[in-house]
Amino acid sequence: MAEGFNSRDSEVLLSGPAGSGKTISNLLKVYWVCRKYPGARYLITRKTRESLTESVLVTWERDVLGPSHPILVNRPLQRRTRQNYQFPNGSIVVLGGMDKPDKILSSEWDGIFIPEATDLELVDWETLGGRLRSGKVPYQQIIADCNPTSPFHWLYLRCQPPESRCTLIPTTHKDNPQYWDRVKQDWTPAGVQYVCGRLERMTGARRKRFLEGVWEAATGLVYEGFIARPWDAPLWPEPGPGHMLPTGWRPPANWRRVWGIDWGESAPTVLLMAAVDPQGRLYFYREQYRTRLRPDELGRWAAQELMTGREPPPQAVVCDHDPVMVKEFEKGSREEGRHIHLKQADKRDQHEGITAVQARFDRQLDGKARIFFRPDALEKPDPTLDTKPNCLIAELAAYKYDENSIKDRPDPNCSDHAADAMRYIVMYANKSMSSGGVSPYSGNP
């Protein structure tokens, strides 16, 4: 980390596995520059301003500034709404996102810090570099960090000959004192739990990237951690517990529910039902997967399941963004006597959603994953899909990466109707259904 902190190169990228301390190292440099050079102007930016709030800024305020720092005490603003951090010597750290570039691109900077820099496009990077002309610091530079991704990514290529425009500095978990004790030359208890525990359980390209820090292309199955074995299989021999629930399994009545819908016209329409246990694990246990399924018809069926008590009211029903389909579904549910309100799914970043789902396939310290599937979840097979995937589990077995894309994108020829609905559910559960004791249902929001 010292190499990155001391570098005066115009572009510096810290690259390494998850948890190697890249971000806090760069934040310490931001703090040091602002303290050393009065009037310094530093920008911290990501693809969106919102993505800074619960990631980088938590580390900045908690681990770099500290809760009693005058910057926070004198201006006790919420991270979500804060626009900048003003130092007593006139230096300033400004927050921004490339989704709203007018403010940050109309100003001049001495330094720019870009966390998770692989989220940006080349045009974003070069545009930001053109704003390094404040002159309050003897050197102007972009500093950035990222977890490795595809070796064909523009940022990695920018660090390689013949361009070599950006200095790439590799990092490892042994750079982070939270995980590695340099005196004892051994893992700390936190390192044993996180590095030797959680990261060691990853597979394929994710293991290469997040554990080993290697720029590795994603190939093969998107959810390669999926194991079609019983969820209570013994730990030995490998691969140990899988992701399959017993046939006929039903969740306890007081577990929270969330449904996900992916609309289709000529393609199948899918409705997935999932339960969330007190530890936050997801269990997919019922599924509608049919072509030519009208949204009003699906709405009536769903309302009947609630009216008869076969299903408890879900905490949310998250769906694809199609106003016409939403209107027809809700109309059908009202006609059946139960208005089911639909909520737009968080689908702004497909890669973020896939990553969130992938993480649930990894086995935890108890040897089990955080996502499970009932093998007979499908309500009624669609005879028109005999030669194609006709349910979520069938999609998982064939959902592959696009070998012709330099980004981690699923093959557009793969069926992804249930996979999309699953992603909507996972994103909602991760953000809105924290683990804890079971709670009674209150119906739809």
DRENLO-924855 format. One record per residue (C-alpha): residue in one letter; x, y, z. Coordinates in steps of 0.05 Angstrom, whole numbers, plus 5000, padded with zeros to 4 digits. Example, Ala and Ser with C-alpha at 12.3 -4.5 7.8 and 13.67 -1.06 7.14 Angstrom:
a524649105156 s527349795143 
This chain:
m500050005000 a505850475014 e507650474940 g500850744921 f500751254978 n507551534958 s506551524883 r506252184846 d504351874779 s498552214743 e494251574745 v494851044800 l490550424806 l490549964868 s488049294845 g486948684889 p482148204921 a476248394964 g478348655032 s485648795018 g485149515044 k485349884977 t479850384992 i482250595062 s489350685034 n486751164981 l482351525031 l488251625077 k491951945019 v486052405005 y486052615079 w493652715080 v493653155017 c487953585044 r491553675110 k498353825080 y496354305025 p491554875045 g486155004994 a486854324961 r480854084922 y479453334920 l473752984886 i471052294907 t466652014852 r463451364828 k458651194772 t452951444816 r453051894877 e448351424914 s453450854910 l458251254954 t453651325014 e453850635045 s460650425020 v466450905014 l463551445059 v462550965116 t469950795115 w471751535107 e467651775166 r468751185212 d475950965199 v479451585171 l476052195201 g473251875264 p466452075295 s469452655336 h472952985277 p471253735272 i468953645200 l463353185225 v461853525292 n461254225264 r457054015204 p453153395227 l449853245160 q447352565138 r451952195089 r446252115040 t445252865031 r452353125044 q455753464985 n462653595014 y467453575073 q470754245089 f477454265125 p479554835171 n485355015125 g480755135066 s481654465033 i475354105011 v473153404991 v467253414944 l462552824931 g459452684864 g457152164813 m457952104739 d450352034734 k449952784750 p456453054721 d454953794714 k457354004783 i463653594786 l465753724714 s464854474719 s470154514774 e477654424777 w481153914821 d487953744850 g486153014858 i480552534841 f479251884877 i475051364841 p473050744882 e470850134842 a473750464780 t471749884734 d464550144738 l466650754696 e467350794620 l473751034587 v470351684568 d468651814641 w475951704662 e478852154608 t473652694621 l475352704695 g482752734679 g481653374640 r479153724704 l485853634742 r488154354739 s486954674807 g494354784822 k493954794899 v497954144903 p504754044869 y502153444831 q495253294803 q493052564798 i487452064793 i487751524845 a483050924840 d481750224865 c478049614841 n477248874848 p479948524786 t475148354730 s476148144658 p483348224631 f480048554570 h477249124611 w479549804585 l482450004653 y486849394657 l489249494586 r490750224602 c495849974653 q499249504604 p504449634549 p504449954500 e499750464532 s502050424605 r498451074620 c496250844689 t500650544744 l497849884768 i499649694840 p497448994862 t494948884933 t493748264974 h490048085038 k496748095074 d496848845063 n490848915109 p492748875184 q485648705200 y486648025167 w494247915170 d498747975231 r505648175205 v509048045271 k506347345278 q506247235202 d499446915208 w492147055196 t488347435249 p481647145275 a478047615226 g482547375170 v481046645185 q473646795183 y473547235121 v479447015077 c480246285097 g472846205108 r468246605063 l472846755004 e475846055002 r468745794988 m468146184923 t469045834856 g471345994785 a472846704763 r470047004828 r475146604868 k480746834822 r478547554829 f476247634901 l481047144935 e487247124890 g486747824859 v487547574788 w484447914727 e480547314701 a475347274646 a468646994668 t466746374628 g461945804636 l455745824680 v453846494711 y451846154775 e457245614775 g456545544851 f449745214841 i450044494868 a444144054851 r444843654915 p440543634978 w441344235023 d442843775082 a447943335046 p453943155090 l460043605088 w464243015064 p465542835009 e465643484971 p462043874946 g458043805009 p451244135021 g447744354958 h441944814943 m436044334934 l430344304983 p426343654995 t420643524948 g414143824974 w417844285023 r413844875050 p416645455092 p413945585162 a407846035160 n411146605198 w417146685152 r417047315110 r415347255036 v417347634974 w415047504903 g418447674837 i415447744767 d418747774699 w413747944644 g413447604577 e409047644515 s411647134466 a416746944519 p414546624585 t411947034642 v414846814708 l412546914780 l417146654835 m415246584908 a420846604959 a421046565035 v426146895080 d428346545144 p430446925207 q437746895184 g436147225118 r436746595074 l432246545013 y428045934995 f424745914926 y418845434935 r413345614884 e413545824811 q409146004752 y412945944686 r408345984625 t407846274556 r401646654535 l400046794608 r396147454610 p398047914668 d390747994690 e390147234692 l396447184735 g393747734780 r387247354792 w391046714807 a395647064857 a389647394890 q386246724898 e392346434932 l391946994983 m384446984992 t384246245005 g390046275054 r394545825012 e399746375013 p401046905067 p401347625041 p408347785015 q412248365042 a413248584970 v411948374898 v417648634856 c416948624780 d419948844714 h418549554691 d412449514645 p406749984664 v401649624619 m403148944649 v403049234720 k396349564708 e393248924681 f395948494737 e393348964791 k386649014755 g386048254754 s387648204828 r382448724846 e377148364805 e378647744847 g377548154911 r384748274933 h388848864907 i396148644901 h400649254894 l406849154851 k413549474864 q418649634810 a424749184816 d431749464825 k434649294757 r439149894744 d445449484744 q444848764719 h452048604739 e450848844810 g444648414815 i448247794788 t453947904837 a448947944894 v445747284872 q452546954862 a454547124934 r448546734960 f450846094927 d457346094967 r457545645028 q458046015094 l461845815157 d456245325175 g457544965109 k450945185078 a449045705026 r444046275032 i439546084974 f435545434963 f430645154912 r424944664916 p425544164857 d418044124847 a416544864853 l413444914784 e405844954788 k404444664719 p409444514663 d408444884598 p408144374541 t410544894490 l417244924526 d419244184519 t425744364484 k427344984525 p428345124600 n421545114632 c423145314704 l428245674747 i432545064761 a432944884687 e435145594672 l440645574725 a443644954692 a444345304625 y445346044643 k452246204614 y456646804603 d457347104534 e464246884510 n464247454458 s463348014509 i469048364544 k464348494603 d461147994649 r454647924612 p450147314605 d449447014536 p443447354504 n441346694475 c440246384544 s433446364576 d433446854634 h426146974652 a426346624719 a433546844730 d431447564724 a425647474773 m430447134821 r435247724815 y429648214831 i427847834894 v435147784917 m436248534907 y429948704946 a431548205002 n438748465009 k436549185015 s429849145050 m429448495089 s434948475141 s435947845181 g432847785250 g426947465285 v420847265246 s415547805240 p408047785227 y405547985158 s402548655146 g400748555073 n403548935014 p406649615025 
